[in-house]
């Protein structure tokens, strides 16, 4: 009887653990040469590569790619938020200030202003 309860609970926890890792986690994978993407990539490719480095906490590389996004387009603004946060996480607060006006989310803009004011 105890063995049946043990096995049932074991399989239950294994199933829950595997389903949690497969369903709820998001893993960014990058294949290819980032230098080629930086030089010849489109906006979407450069943005996705910058997002990969952002979520892997490689702030300097993320800054390079998101800055390249600024050079590639003037219409899209979704790369400014991770660019600003990459500057902040990197400790370069003064470089984040020029991009502050380009944020579209008002609450995020207030949060960044408050953070930069405190620093």
C-alpha positions in Angstrom: 0.0 0.0 0.0 2.8 2.4 0.9 4.6 1.6 -2.3 1.6 2.3 -4.4 1.2 5.7 -2.7 4.8 6.4 -3.1 4.8 5.5 -6.8 1.6 7.5 -7.5 3.0 10.6 -5.8 6.4 10.1 -7.6 4.8 10.0 -11.0 2.5 12.9 -10.1 5.5 15.1 -9.2 7.5 14.1 -12.2 4.6 14.9 -14.5 4.1 18.2 -12.8 7.8 19.1 -13.0 8.1 18.1 -16.7 4.9 19.9 -17.7 6.0 23.0 -15.8 9.4 23.1 -17.6 7.9 22.4 -21.0 4.9 24.7 -20.9 5.8 27.6 -18.7 9.4 28.2 -19.5 10.7 30.1 -22.4 14.2 29.5 -23.6 15.9 31.8 -26.1 18.2 29.9 -28.4 20.4 31.5 -31.0 22.1 29.8 -33.9 24.3 31.5 -36.4 26.9 34.2 -36.3 25.9 37.3 -34.5 28.4 39.4 -36.4 26.7 38.6 -39.7 23.3 39.4 -38.2 24.7 42.7 -36.9 26.1 43.7 -40.2 23.6 42.4 -42.8 20.5 41.4 -40.8 17.1 42.9 -41.1 15.3 44.7 -38.2 13.6 41.6 -37.0 16.8 39.5 -37.0 18.7 42.2 -35.2 15.9 42.7 -32.7 15.6 39.0 -32.0 19.3 38.6 -31.5 19.4 41.6 -29.2 16.5 40.0 -27.2 18.5 36.8 -26.9 21.5 38.7 -25.4 19.1 40.8 -23.2 17.6 37.7 -21.6 21.0 36.1 -21.2 22.1 39.2 -19.3 24.9 40.2 -21.8 24.0 43.8 -21.6 26.8 45.2 -23.8 26.0 42.9 -26.7 22.3 43.7 -26.3 23.1 47.4 -26.4 24.9 46.9 -29.7 22.1 45.1 -31.3 19.3 47.4 -30.1 21.3 50.4 -31.2 21.6 48.8 -34.6 17.8 48.5 -34.6 17.6 52.3 -34.2 19.8 52.6 -37.3 17.6 50.2 -39.4 14.2 51.8 -38.8 12.5 54.9 -37.6 9.0 53.5 -37.5 9.2 50.7 -34.9 9.8 51.6 -31.3 9.6 48.3 -29.4 13.4 48.1 -29.2 13.8 51.2 -27.1 12.5 49.6 -23.9 15.1 46.8 -23.7 17.8 49.3 -25.0 17.1 51.6 -22.0 17.0 48.8 -19.5 20.3 47.3 -21.0 21.9 50.7 -20.4 20.6 50.8 -16.8 21.6 47.2 -16.0 25.0 47.9 -17.5 25.4 50.9 -15.1 25.6 53.5 -17.9 22.7 55.7 -16.7 23.5 58.8 -18.8 23.3 56.8 -22.0 19.7 55.8 -21.2 18.4 59.4 -21.0 18.3 60.3 -24.7 16.1 57.3 -25.5 13.6 58.1 -22.7 11.4 60.3 -24.9 11.0 57.4 -27.4 9.2 55.1 -24.9 5.5 54.7 -25.7 4.4 53.1 -22.4 3.7 56.0 -20.0 4.0 53.9 -16.9 7.4 52.5 -17.9 8.6 56.0 -18.8 7.6 57.2 -15.3 9.4 54.3 -13.8 12.6 54.9 -15.7 12.5 58.6 -14.9 12.0 57.8 -11.2 14.9 55.4 -11.3 17.2 57.8 -13.1 16.2 60.6 -10.7 17.2 58.4 -7.7 20.5 57.5 -9.2 
